[in-house]
Amino acid sequence: MRESEEDRDVPLSPLAVGYMWSTRIITLSVEMGLIVLAFYWLDRKLSTAPLFIIIGSLLAVTFFIVQITAMTKKPIGRSDRE
């Protein structure tokens, strides 16, 4: 019986690793931008000049740092698919 792709112990190419990291960073950047946009919308709705945009920016940066730290602790490759 032929092995499935998940069962092989073939290392990923550098290009594949680069694509994986770029998609992760882009996803986090979009999430960070959506958080800031949501707080900007709330700022405009409540007419509270820069209060919520500052809170949203700090929250987004904190979220980004926590997620990047968690990602760098986990190896890329076979364990990501499990």
N, CA, C and O atoms as a GROMACS GRO file, in nm:
protein
  328
    1MET      N    1   0.084  -0.117   0.000
    1MET     CA    2   0.000   0.000   0.000
    1MET      C    3   0.090   0.124   0.000
    1MET      O    4   0.192   0.128   0.067
    2ARG      N    5   0.049   0.223  -0.075
    2ARG     CA    6   0.127   0.346  -0.087
    2ARG      C    7   0.107   0.436   0.034
    2ARG      O    8  -0.004   0.450   0.085
    3GLU      N    9   0.216   0.498   0.079
    3GLU     CA   10   0.207   0.588   0.195
    3GLU      C   11   0.134   0.715   0.157
    3GLU      O   12   0.148   0.766   0.046
    4SER      N   13   0.055   0.766   0.252
    4SER     CA   14  -0.008   0.896   0.227
    4SER      C   15   0.095   1.006   0.251
    4SER      O   16   0.200   0.982   0.310
    5GLU      N   17   0.064   1.126   0.204
    5GLU     CA   18   0.159   1.236   0.217
    5GLU      C   19   0.187   1.270   0.362
    5GLU      O   20   0.299   1.312   0.395
    6GLU      N   21   0.089   1.254   0.451
    6GLU     CA   22   0.108   1.285   0.592
    6GLU      C   23   0.202   1.187   0.661
    6GLU      O   24   0.266   1.222   0.760
    7ASP      N   25   0.212   1.065   0.609
    7ASP     CA   26   0.292   0.962   0.675
    7ASP      C   27   0.440   0.965   0.635
    7ASP      O   28   0.522   0.898   0.697
    8ARG      N   29   0.475   1.042   0.533
    8ARG     CA   30   0.613   1.047   0.489
    8ARG      C   31   0.698   1.132   0.582
    8ARG      O   32   0.648   1.227   0.644
    9ASP      N   33   0.825   1.099   0.593
    9ASP     CA   34   0.919   1.177   0.673
    9ASP      C   35   1.009   1.262   0.584
    9ASP      O   36   1.128   1.276   0.610
   10VAL      N   37   0.951   1.317   0.479
   10VAL     CA   38   1.026   1.399   0.386
   10VAL      C   39   1.025   1.543   0.438
   10VAL      O   40   0.918   1.597   0.466
   11PRO      N   41   1.141   1.605   0.452
   11PRO     CA   42   1.143   1.744   0.499
   11PRO      C   43   1.082   1.838   0.395
   11PRO      O   44   1.086   1.811   0.275
   12LEU      N   45   1.028   1.947   0.442
   12LEU     CA   46   0.969   2.046   0.352
   12LEU      C   47   1.078   2.126   0.284
   12LEU      O   48   1.184   2.150   0.342
   13SER      N   49   1.052   2.168   0.162
   13SER     CA   50   1.150   2.250   0.091
   13SER      C   51   1.151   2.390   0.152
   13SER      O   52   1.054   2.431   0.215
   14PRO      N   53   1.260   2.463   0.133
   14PRO     CA   54   1.265   2.600   0.186
   14PRO      C   55   1.154   2.688   0.129
   14PRO      O   56   1.104   2.777   0.198
   15LEU      N   57   1.116   2.666   0.004
   15LEU     CA   58   1.008   2.742  -0.057
   15LEU      C   59   0.875   2.715   0.014
   15LEU      O   60   0.797   2.807   0.037
   16ALA      N   61   0.850   2.589   0.047
   16ALA     CA   62   0.726   2.553   0.118
   16ALA      C   63   0.723   2.617   0.256
   16ALA      O   64   0.619   2.666   0.300
   17VAL      N   65   0.836   2.616   0.325
   17VAL     CA   66   0.843   2.678   0.457
   17VAL      C   67   0.820   2.828   0.445
   17VAL      O   68   0.751   2.887   0.529
   18GLY      N   69   0.877   2.890   0.342
   18GLY     CA   70   0.856   3.033   0.320
   18GLY      C   71   0.710   3.066   0.294
   18GLY      O   72   0.658   3.165   0.346
   19TYR      N   73   0.644   2.984   0.213
   19TYR     CA   74   0.501   3.005   0.188
   19TYR      C   75   0.419   2.989   0.315
   19TYR      O   76   0.324   3.064   0.339
   20MET      N   77   0.454   2.892   0.396
   20MET     CA   78   0.380   2.870   0.521
   20MET      C   79   0.394   2.992   0.612
   20MET      O   80   0.296   3.038   0.669
   21TRP      N   81   0.516   3.044   0.626
   21TRP     CA   82   0.538   3.160   0.712
   21TRP      C   83   0.469   3.284   0.655
   21TRP      O   84   0.412   3.363   0.730
   22SER      N   85   0.474   3.302   0.524
   22SER     CA   86   0.412   3.421   0.466
   22SER      C   87   0.261   3.419   0.484
   22SER      O   88   0.201   3.522   0.512
   23THR      N   89   0.198   3.303   0.468
   23THR     CA   90   0.054   3.297   0.489
   23THR      C   91   0.018   3.320   0.636
   23THR      O   92  -0.084   3.382   0.666
   24ARG      N   93   0.100   3.272   0.726
   24ARG     CA   94   0.074   3.296   0.868
   24ARG      C   95   0.084   3.444   0.901
   24ARG      O   96  -0.002   3.498   0.971
   25ILE      N   97   0.187   3.511   0.852
   25ILE     CA   98   0.206   3.653   0.881
   25ILE      C   99   0.097   3.737   0.816
   25ILE      O  100   0.047   3.831   0.878
   26ILE      N  101   0.059   3.703   0.694
   26ILE     CA  102  -0.049   3.777   0.627
   26ILE      C  103  -0.180   3.760   0.703
   26ILE      O  104  -0.253   3.857   0.722
   27THR      N  105  -0.209   3.639   0.748
   27THR     CA  106  -0.331   3.614   0.824
   27THR      C  107  -0.332   3.696   0.953
   27THR      O  108  -0.433   3.758   0.987
   28LEU      N  109  -0.221   3.697   1.024
   28LEU     CA  110  -0.213   3.775   1.147
   28LEU      C  111  -0.227   3.924   1.120
   28LEU      O  112  -0.288   3.996   1.199
   29SER      N  113  -0.169   3.971   1.011
   29SER     CA  114  -0.179   4.113   0.977
   29SER      C  115  -0.322   4.153   0.945
   29SER      O  116  -0.368   4.260   0.984
   30VAL      N  117  -0.393   4.068   0.874
   30VAL     CA  118  -0.534   4.095   0.844
   30VAL      C  119  -0.616   4.097   0.972
   30VAL      O  120  -0.700   4.185   0.990
   31GLU      N  121  -0.592   4.001   1.060
   31GLU     CA  122  -0.664   3.999   1.187
   31GLU      C  123  -0.634   4.125   1.268
   31GLU      O  124  -0.724   4.183   1.330
   32MET      N  125  -0.508   4.167   1.268
   32MET     CA  126  -0.469   4.287   1.341
   32MET      C  127  -0.540   4.409   1.282
   32MET      O  128  -0.589   4.494   1.357
   33GLY      N  129  -0.544   4.419   1.151
   33GLY     CA  130  -0.612   4.529   1.086
   33GLY      C  131  -0.762   4.530   1.113
   33GLY      O  132  -0.821   4.637   1.131
   34LEU      N  133  -0.824   4.413   1.118
   34LEU     CA  134  -0.967   4.406   1.146
   34LEU      C  135  -0.999   4.451   1.288
   34LEU      O  136  -1.102   4.515   1.312
   35ILE      N  137  -0.912   4.418   1.382
   35ILE     CA  138  -0.932   4.463   1.520
   35ILE      C  139  -0.926   4.616   1.526
   35ILE      O  140  -1.011   4.679   1.590
   36VAL      N  141  -0.826   4.674   1.461
   36VAL     CA  142  -0.812   4.820   1.462
   36VAL      C  143  -0.931   4.886   1.392
   36VAL      O  144  -0.982   4.987   1.440
   37LEU      N  145  -0.975   4.830   1.280
   37LEU     CA  146  -1.091   4.886   1.210
   37LEU      C  147  -1.218   4.877   1.294
   37LEU      O  148  -1.300   4.969   1.291
   38ALA      N  149  -1.235   4.770   1.367
   38ALA     CA  150  -1.353   4.757   1.453
   38ALA      C  151  -1.353   4.863   1.562
   38ALA      O  152  -1.457   4.922   1.593
   39PHE      N  153  -1.238   4.888   1.621
   39PHE     CA  154  -1.230   4.991   1.725
   39PHE      C  155  -1.241   5.131   1.666
   39PHE      O  156  -1.292   5.221   1.731
   40TYR      N  157  -1.194   5.150   1.543
   40TYR     CA  158  -1.211   5.278   1.474
   40TYR      C  159  -1.359   5.305   1.450
   40TYR      O  160  -1.407   5.416   1.470
   41TRP      N  161  -1.431   5.202   1.405
   41TRP     CA  162  -1.575   5.214   1.383
   41TRP      C  163  -1.645   5.250   1.514
   41TRP      O  164  -1.734   5.335   1.516
   42LEU      N  165  -1.606   5.184   1.622
   42LEU     CA  166  -1.665   5.212   1.753
   42LEU      C  167  -1.634   5.356   1.796
   42LEU      O  168  -1.720   5.423   1.855
   43ASP      N  169  -1.514   5.402   1.768
   43ASP     CA  170  -1.475   5.540   1.797
   43ASP      C  171  -1.565   5.639   1.723
   43ASP      O  172  -1.610   5.738   1.780
   44ARG      N  173  -1.588   5.612   1.598
   44ARG     CA  174  -1.673   5.702   1.518
   44ARG      C  175  -1.818   5.698   1.563
   44ARG      O  176  -1.887   5.800   1.564
   45LYS      N  177  -1.864   5.580   1.600
   45LYS     CA  178  -2.003   5.562   1.642
   45LYS      C  179  -2.030   5.635   1.774
   45LYS      O  180  -2.136   5.696   1.791
   46LEU      N  181  -1.935   5.630   1.867
   46LEU     CA  182  -1.954   5.690   1.999
   46LEU      C  183  -1.896   5.832   2.009
   46LEU      O  184  -1.907   5.896   2.113
   47SER      N  185  -1.835   5.879   1.902
   47SER     CA  186  -1.772   6.012   1.897
   47SER      C  187  -1.671   6.034   2.010
   47SER      O  188  -1.671   6.139   2.075
   48THR      N  189  -1.589   5.937   2.032
   48THR     CA  190  -1.483   5.946   2.134
   48THR      C  191  -1.349   5.947   2.062
   48THR      O  192  -1.284   5.843   2.047
   49ALA      N  193  -1.309   6.065   2.019
   49ALA     CA  194  -1.193   6.087   1.932
   49ALA      C  195  -1.093   5.971   1.925
   49ALA      O  196  -1.120   5.875   1.852
   50PRO      N  197  -0.981   5.972   1.996
   50PRO     CA  198  -0.885   5.865   1.974
   50PRO      C  199  -0.887   5.756   2.079
   50PRO      O  200  -0.798   5.670   2.080
   51LEU      N  201  -0.985   5.756   2.169
   51LEU     CA  202  -0.982   5.662   2.282
   51LEU      C  203  -0.982   5.517   2.236
   51LEU      O  204  -0.890   5.442   2.270
   52PHE      N  205  -1.083   5.476   2.162
   52PHE     CA  206  -1.095   5.335   2.126
   52PHE      C  207  -0.994   5.292   2.020
   52PHE      O  208  -0.956   5.175   2.015
   53ILE      N  209  -0.950   5.384   1.935
   53ILE     CA  210  -0.849   5.348   1.836
   53ILE      C  211  -0.716   5.316   1.904
   53ILE      O  212  -0.643   5.227   1.860
   54ILE      N  213  -0.684   5.388   2.011
   54ILE     CA  214  -0.562   5.359   2.087
   54ILE      C  215  -0.576   5.225   2.159
   54ILE      O  216  -0.484   5.143   2.158
   55ILE      N  217  -0.691   5.204   2.222
   55ILE     CA  218  -0.714   5.076   2.291
   55ILE      C  219  -0.710   4.960   2.192
   55ILE      O  220  -0.650   4.857   2.220
   56GLY      N  221  -0.774   4.978   2.076
   56GLY     CA  222  -0.774   4.874   1.974
   56GLY      C  223  -0.636   4.845   1.919
   56GLY      O  224  -0.601   4.730   1.895
   57SER      N  225  -0.557   4.950   1.900
   57SER     CA  226  -0.420   4.930   1.850
   57SER      C  227  -0.335   4.853   1.950
   57SER      O  228  -0.260   4.763   1.913
   58LEU      N  229  -0.347   4.890   2.077
   58LEU     CA  230  -0.271   4.818   2.180
   58LEU      C  231  -0.316   4.672   2.191
   58LEU      O  232  -0.234   4.582   2.208
   59LEU      N  233  -0.445   4.650   2.182
   59LEU     CA  234  -0.498   4.514   2.185
   59LEU      C  235  -0.450   4.433   2.064
   59LEU      O  236  -0.413   4.317   2.078
   60ALA      N  237  -0.450   4.494   1.947
   60ALA     CA  238  -0.406   4.425   1.826
   60ALA      C  239  -0.258   4.390   1.832
   60ALA      O  240  -0.219   4.279   1.794
   61VAL      N  241  -0.175   4.482   1.880
   61VAL     CA  242  -0.031   4.455   1.891
   61VAL      C  243  -0.006   4.345   1.993
   61VAL      O  244   0.078   4.257   1.971
   62THR      N  245  -0.078   4.348   2.104
   62THR     CA  246  -0.064   4.243   2.206
   62THR      C  247  -0.104   4.108   2.150
   62THR      O  248  -0.034   4.008   2.171
   63PHE      N  249  -0.215   4.103   2.078
   63PHE     CA  250  -0.261   3.980   2.014
   63PHE      C  251  -0.157   3.928   1.915
   63PHE      O  252  -0.128   3.809   1.911
   64PHE      N  253  -0.101   4.018   1.835
   64PHE     CA  254  -0.001   3.982   1.735
   64PHE      C  255   0.122   3.921   1.802
   64PHE      O  256   0.172   3.818   1.757
   65ILE      N  257   0.171   3.983   1.908
   65ILE     CA  258   0.290   3.934   1.977
   65ILE      C  259   0.265   3.796   2.038
   65ILE      O  260   0.350   3.708   2.030
   66VAL      N  261   0.150   3.778   2.100
   66VAL     CA  262   0.116   3.649   2.160
   66VAL      C  263   0.109   3.540   2.053
   66VAL      O  264   0.160   3.430   2.074
   67GLN      N  265   0.046   3.570   1.940
   67GLN     CA  266   0.032   3.470   1.834
   67GLN      C  267   0.166   3.437   1.769
   67GLN      O  268   0.194   3.320   1.741
   68ILE      N  269   0.250   3.537   1.745
   68ILE     CA  270   0.382   3.512   1.687
   68ILE      C  271   0.467   3.429   1.782
   68ILE      O  272   0.539   3.338   1.738
   69THR      N  273   0.460   3.458   1.910
   69THR     CA  274   0.535   3.380   2.009
   69THR      C  275   0.488   3.234   2.009
   69THR      O  276   0.571   3.143   2.014
   70ALA      N  277   0.359   3.213   2.003
   70ALA     CA  278   0.306   3.076   2.000
   70ALA      C  279   0.347   3.004   1.872
   70ALA      O  280   0.377   2.885   1.875
   71MET      N  281   0.349   3.075   1.760
   71MET     CA  282   0.386   3.013   1.632
   71MET      C  283   0.533   2.973   1.628
   71MET      O  284   0.568   2.868   1.573
   72THR      N  285   0.618   3.056   1.684
   72THR     CA  286   0.761   3.026   1.675
   72THR      C  287   0.803   2.913   1.767
   72THR      O  288   0.910   2.855   1.749
   73LYS      N  289   0.722   2.881   1.865
   73LYS     CA  290   0.754   2.769   1.953
   73LYS      C  291   0.719   2.635   1.889
   73LYS      O  292   0.777   2.532   1.924
   74LYS      N  293   0.624   2.635   1.795
   74LYS     CA  294   0.579   2.512   1.732
   74LYS      C  295   0.655   2.491   1.601
   74LYS      O  296   0.663   2.583   1.520
   75PRO      N  297   0.713   2.372   1.578
   75PRO     CA  298   0.786   2.348   1.454
   75PRO      C  299   0.693   2.345   1.332
   75PRO      O  300   0.576   2.310   1.343
   76ILE      N  301   0.747   2.382   1.218
   76ILE     CA  302   0.671   2.379   1.094
   76ILE      C  303   0.692   2.242   1.030
   76ILE      O  304   0.801   2.186   1.034
   77GLY      N  305   0.586   2.192   0.971
   77GLY     CA  306   0.601   2.066   0.899
   77GLY      C  307   0.498   1.965   0.941
   77GLY      O  308   0.379   1.994   0.947
   78ARG      N  309   0.544   1.847   0.969
   78ARG     CA  310   0.456   1.735   0.995
   78ARG      C  311   0.364   1.759   1.113
   78ARG      O  312   0.247   1.721   1.106
   79SER      N  313   0.410   1.819   1.221
   79SER     CA  314   0.327   1.838   1.339
   79SER      C  315   0.214   1.938   1.314
   79SER      O  316   0.115   1.937   1.387
   80ASP      N  317   0.227   2.026   1.213
   80ASP     CA  318   0.121   2.121   1.181
   80ASP      C  319  -0.003   2.052   1.126
   80ASP      O  320  -0.114   2.102   1.140
   81ARG      N  321   0.017   1.939   1.064
   81ARG     CA  322  -0.097   1.869   1.001
   81ARG      C  323  -0.171   1.780   1.098
   81ARG      O  324  -0.279   1.730   1.065
   82GLU      N  325  -0.119   1.759   1.216
   82GLU     CA  326  -0.183   1.668   1.311
   82GLU      C  327  -0.282   1.741   1.398
   82GLU      O  328  -0.345   1.680   1.484
   0.00000   0.00000   0.00000
